[in-house]
Amino acid sequence: MNLPNKLTIFRMCMPPILIACFYLPWDFWNYIAAGIFVLAYITDIIDGAYARKHNIVTDFGKLMDPIADKLLSSAALIMLAAFDMMNPVAVFIIIAREFVISGIRLVAAGKGTVIAASKTGKLKTTLQCVAITWVLLGNPFFGKLGVPLDVIFTWLAVTVTILSGVEYIVKNKAAISFK
């Protein structure tokens, strides 16, 4: 198994650890959760860059890398909503988009087509990472100034999530045709 696929599998193992952080008795559990989340996100960047650089892009990676991202992000989002740290409507929109796009990927895969992530999808992932991390860190620096960057990042991520979902559906409508 190549390094990018090992990193993807590593990232798929991170959600239970991230979830456990929410139940730690220490006051700084959210910083540990943020560190784990950022570490996992960095492995996502590394595995993709390494796979492209060394020309070892695999169908496993194309299919499982987005699933690893969704598992990690969904775990963080659900826990943030459960602990009243993030708006549940924002969480629902983000997770609903992931289900829809995963469904399209499955239909396309059933037809022998593997659909790679788009640039807008990658931007969506980055903005979600920033929003989740910023919320976990408690809106550092700017929160004391009354600037709700955590909320701004969250709704910016939601907006790009919706846009990337629409783009994905339009670009791949042939893969989900009802014929």
Solvent accessible surface area in square Angstrom, and as a share of the most:
residue,aa,sasa,rsa
1,M,147,0.66
2,N,37,0.19
3,L,79,0.39
4,P,7,0.05
5,N,14,0.07
6,K,110,0.47
7,L,31,0.15
8,T,2,0.01
9,I,65,0.33
10,F,80,0.33
11,R,1,0.00
12,M,47,0.21
13,C,76,0.46
14,M,11,0.05
15,P,11,0.07
16,P,86,0.54
17,I,87,0.44
18,L,0,0.00
19,I,62,0.32
20,A,54,0.42
21,C,5,0.03
22,F,6,0.03
23,Y,147,0.56
24,L,50,0.25
25,P,118,0.74
26,W,120,0.42
27,D,139,0.72
28,F,105,0.44
29,W,42,0.15
30,N,23,0.12
31,Y,118,0.45
32,I,55,0.28
33,A,0,0.00
34,A,3,0.03
35,G,42,0.40
36,I,26,0.13
37,F,4,0.02
38,V,52,0.30
39,L,88,0.44
40,A,0,0.00
41,Y,35,0.13
42,I,77,0.39
43,T,10,0.06
44,D,21,0.11
45,I,93,0.47
46,I,82,0.42
47,D,5,0.03
48,G,17,0.16
49,A,50,0.39
50,Y,76,0.29
51,A,11,0.08
52,R,143,0.52
53,K,160,0.68
54,H,89,0.40
55,N,134,0.69
56,I,54,0.27
57,V,73,0.42
58,T,44,0.25
59,D,86,0.45
60,F,75,0.31
61,G,15,0.15
62,K,69,0.29
63,L,53,0.26
64,M,49,0.22
65,D,29,0.15
66,P,16,0.10
67,I,64,0.33
68,A,0,0.00
69,D,26,0.14
70,K,29,0.12
71,L,79,0.39
72,L,6,0.03
73,S,14,0.09
74,S,24,0.15
75,A,9,0.07
76,A,0,0.00
77,L,2,0.01
78,I,93,0.47
79,M,16,0.07
80,L,0,0.00
81,A,22,0.17
82,A,70,0.55
83,F,76,0.32
84,D,135,0.70
85,M,60,0.27
86,M,13,0.06
87,N,66,0.34
88,P,90,0.57
89,V,87,0.50
90,A,0,0.00
91,V,9,0.05
92,F,143,0.60
93,I,47,0.24
94,I,4,0.02
95,I,25,0.13
96,A,30,0.23
97,R,24,0.09
98,E,11,0.05
99,F,150,0.63
100,V,76,0.43
101,I,2,0.01
102,S,28,0.18
103,G,31,0.30
104,I,10,0.05
105,R,18,0.06
106,L,128,0.64
107,V,69,0.40
108,A,0,0.00
109,A,35,0.27
110,G,70,0.67
111,K,114,0.48
112,G,70,0.68
113,T,65,0.38
114,V,43,0.25
115,I,19,0.10
116,A,60,0.47
117,A,47,0.37
118,S,27,0.18
119,K,180,0.76
120,T,37,0.21
121,G,8,0.07
122,K,98,0.41
123,L,92,0.46
124,K,14,0.06
125,T,25,0.15
126,T,53,0.31
127,L,23,0.11
128,Q,6,0.02
129,C,11,0.07
130,V,51,0.29
131,A,2,0.02
132,I,0,0.00
133,T,19,0.11
134,W,48,0.17
135,V,9,0.05
136,L,0,0.00
137,L,50,0.25
138,G,51,0.49
139,N,16,0.08
140,P,30,0.19
141,F,153,0.64
142,F,82,0.34
143,G,34,0.33
144,K,190,0.81
145,L,136,0.68
146,G,61,0.59
147,V,57,0.33
148,P,64,0.40
149,L,32,0.16
150,D,31,0.16
151,V,78,0.45
152,I,85,0.43
153,F,46,0.19
154,T,6,0.04
155,W,90,0.31
156,L,80,0.40
157,A,0,0.00
158,V,4,0.02
159,T,69,0.40
160,V,15,0.09
161,T,0,0.00
162,I,84,0.42
163,L,104,0.52
164,S,1,0.01
165,G,5,0.05
166,V,84,0.48
167,E,49,0.22
168,Y,10,0.04
169,I,66,0.33
170,V,88,0.51
171,K,136,0.58
172,N,27,0.14
173,K,137,0.58
174,A,84,0.65
175,A,15,0.12
176,I,46,0.23
177,S,49,0.32
178,F,212,0.88
179,K,228,0.97
